[in-house]
Structure formats: structure tokens, C-alpha cells
Amino acid sequence: MLMRVDHGSSTPLGEQIAASVRGAFMRGEIAAGDRLPSARALAESIDVNLHTVLRAYAVLRDEGLIDLRRGRGAVIRADTNSAHAGLTEAARAFVAEARRLGLDTDQMIDMIKEISKK
């Protein structure tokens, strides 16, 4: 899996790393059971701080996409599906765009509720 980040982007590096892993999973470049690069190796290869990679991996763990085990590293969970990962990515994009437009959380929730009624 080739991973790139844009150091000049306004999107935090950790978010870019997590999005890159989600995207690779959705495209089938990585699959359940595949190991991700060690945090240290990835940090060195894309020239970011180790803790930035660890935060990205923690986000992916919290989303249920990966398991993190000391000594074993980060592994794509067997019970994960690409549709869920895609939906998570779409939700992140929605929230980012809504915030850019000045909407707060309550306004986003109201918008989703209104749309879901249709």
C-alpha cells in the first residue's frame, strides 16, 4: 500500500493517514487480515512524527477498521466491510464541508434528520 500525505494541506496529517488507509481498504488494495506498516516505519517513510501515525491508527481502531496489538502491529479486522469504511469517509467529508460552511453540530443533525424523512 502506497501512502502519501500533503504536508501543505489544511487537513491534519493524522486525518490524511487514516483517510488513506480507509481508501485503500475501500478500493481493495488491502483486505481483512492484512497488516499495516509499523507506526515507526510509516512515520519514517512519509516524514511525519511517530505520534501522528499512532493517532491515525487509534482513530481507525476506534472506528472498528483495525486492531492494534502491542508487538503485532495494526491489522485490518476480519469483521470489517468496505461499505462501512466508505460511509465513515462520506460522513467525515460531510462534517468537514458543513463546518467549512459554518454549520454547527445541531444544524448538521437537523439537516440529516430532514433528509432522512424523504
C-alpha positions in Angstrom: 0.0 0.0 0.0 1.5 3.3 -1.1 0.6 6.1 1.3 1.1 9.8 0.7 0.4 12.9 2.7 0.3 16.5 1.7 2.3 18.4 4.3 1.0 21.7 2.9 -2.7 20.7 3.2 -5.0 22.2 5.8 -6.2 18.7 6.6 -4.3 17.4 9.6 -1.7 14.7 8.7 -3.3 12.1 11.0 -6.6 12.5 9.2 -4.8 12.2 5.9 -3.2 8.9 7.0 -6.5 7.5 8.3 -8.3 8.5 5.1 -5.5 6.9 3.0 -6.0 3.6 4.9 -9.8 3.8 4.6 -9.4 4.5 0.9 -7.0 1.6 0.3 -9.5 -0.7 2.0 -12.5 0.5 0.0 -10.5 0.1 -3.2 -9.5 -3.4 -2.3 -5.8 -2.6 -2.1 -5.8 -4.0 1.4 -8.1 -6.6 2.9 -9.2 -8.2 6.2 -6.2 -9.7 7.9 -3.6 -7.5 6.2 -1.0 -5.9 8.3 -0.4 -2.2 8.0 3.1 -0.8 8.2 4.5 -0.4 11.7 3.9 3.1 13.0 7.6 3.8 13.1 8.2 2.6 9.5 5.3 4.6 8.2 6.3 7.7 10.1 9.8 7.5 8.5 8.5 6.7 5.0 6.1 9.7 4.8 8.2 12.0 7.0 5.8 12.6 9.9 6.1 12.2 13.6 5.5 8.8 15.1 2.7 10.1 17.3 0.9 11.4 14.3 0.7 7.8 12.8 -0.2 6.4 16.2 -3.1 8.9 16.5 -4.3 7.9 13.0 -4.1 4.3 13.9 -6.1 5.0 17.1 -8.8 6.7 15.1 -9.0 3.7 12.8 -9.1 1.4 15.8 -12.0 3.4 17.3 -13.9 3.2 14.0 -13.5 -0.6 14.1 -11.4 -0.8 11.0 -8.2 -2.1 12.6 -7.0 -4.0 15.6 -3.9 -2.7 17.4 -1.9 -5.1 19.4 1.5 -4.5 21.0 4.1 -6.5 19.2 1.7 -7.5 16.5 1.0 -4.1 15.0 -2.0 -2.8 13.1 -4.1 -5.4 11.3 -7.3 -4.9 9.3 -10.2 -6.5 11.2 -11.8 -9.6 9.7 -15.3 -8.3 10.6 -14.9 -5.0 8.7 -16.5 -4.3 5.4 -15.7 -1.7 2.8 -19.2 -0.3 2.8 -18.9 0.8 6.4 -15.5 2.3 5.8 -16.9 4.2 2.8 -19.8 5.5 4.8 -17.4 6.7 7.5 -15.4 8.5 5.0 -18.5 10.1 3.5 -19.6 11.2 6.9 -16.2 12.8 7.6 -16.4 14.7 4.3 -19.9 15.9 5.1 -18.8 17.1 8.5 -15.8 18.9 7.1 -17.8 20.6 4.4 -20.5 21.6 6.8 -18.0 23.1 9.3 -16.4 24.9 6.4 -19.8 26.4 5.7 -20.3 27.4 9.3 -22.8 24.8 10.4 -22.6 23.6 14.0 -23.4 20.0 15.1 -27.0 20.7 15.9 -27.6 22.1 12.4 -25.9 19.1 10.8 -28.1 16.7 12.8 -31.2 18.7 11.8 -30.1 18.5 8.2 -29.6 14.7 8.4 -33.0 14.3 10.1 -34.7 16.3 7.4 -33.1 14.4 4.6 -33.8 11.0 6.2 -37.6 11.8 6.3 -37.7 11.9 2.5 
